[in-house]
Amino acid sequence: MQRHSKLCVSRPPVVSRLQGWTELPDDLLHSIFSRLGSFRDLLAFAATCPSWRAAFSSYPSKSTLCTLFPPLLIQPNVLVHVPHRLSNNGHHNLRTCKVIDPINQNTSLHCQIDEETLQTMRCAGPSYGQLIFCKRGRCLVVDPFTGAQVSPPCLPFSDDYEKLTCSRIPLRLALTEYYYSAILTAPLASSNSHLLVRTCGSLFDWPVGSDSWSEVRCTGVCMEQIVEFNGQFIVMDIRQRIYALELAPQLGLQEIMTINLPPGLADDTDGSFKTSWLAVCGDMLLMVVQVITSVEYTEDPTMVSRLHRLDMSTKPAKWVRMEKLDDWAVFIGEDFRSTPFSCMGPERWGGRSKCLYYADDSAPWSLHGLGNEPDPSDDPDLRYYTRSWCNRMHPLWVYPSMFYSVTQ
């Protein structure tokens, strides 16, 4: 009886062949993003083809790009001639503003903003790639790079009400500026995005796409700044007290108790002029205290920018003095409402760490040392920077909306 052996030959697995660059897998494309060298490279990558743009849009860690690349600088005071102007979507007059990428300063970039908006409304700040404008109850959210606009319902208050609630601050400021600042809590396309508008005596909340605002009256709290930190929103008032902002189940403020103010901030007897503002660098919530040591006209004043980190590992929390900022750079504008941004490892793109990049109308920006870091320049005209509430839009830093994931 013969046995017949059966030889089984396995076929090689079928490997799908890529038809071209457009079919590269998302995982491979995602690994490239953090290796690109500038915003221009990212823009070129996303514009290569629809599949690459979709891969960029689905990149789960786009927010990390905001710490690896510096923001772009919008200069509304510098006009750019555009030979082939795009459709203005029904707007009668668009101002084409110069945009500077600190990595490639000679690259020609621009954005377009409605001229009437710039002339009649105040810029309440950039947020998630949008510019937020406010004027007498009306708000407008504008993407300066795509031209997209969102118009929320009018704020539910009258001019007389706002003037009364501003009675705790100087009359000139109360009469000339109602809206201190505004911020989004997430990208506009996110289902949980809210627009927060902070006025003298109230905080207004608009869930994007809804028909109405909610309001919390801030009796005894004159809010000065709102920043996003570790997934929550932190408010600082004019007395440098810190609050956690709660959106749910209802809008409200919860004070974060601290055992101290940054040293020297509360001392008004030394003849110096002080201003302060919050900045976020990774997992650090910082207060930058600008101190002009002499305001006498007979003396040559000096200026330092002291750094303090909020240590929340103890209860109450405490402010801790920092001598230097290590591997970070901070970007601010002249207007208090311009959001401070931070960038990690600026030397990788030719920048400078431990420094403040300050933008105003006179020059694209100037560099100032933070903490004990000396100013990089000895130019006496660049020794000082000032921050104030501005009636018109001044140069400000912004990350384009494409840098933010809808799912974050």
Disulfide bonds with the S-S distance in Angstrom:
Cys166-Cys200 1.93
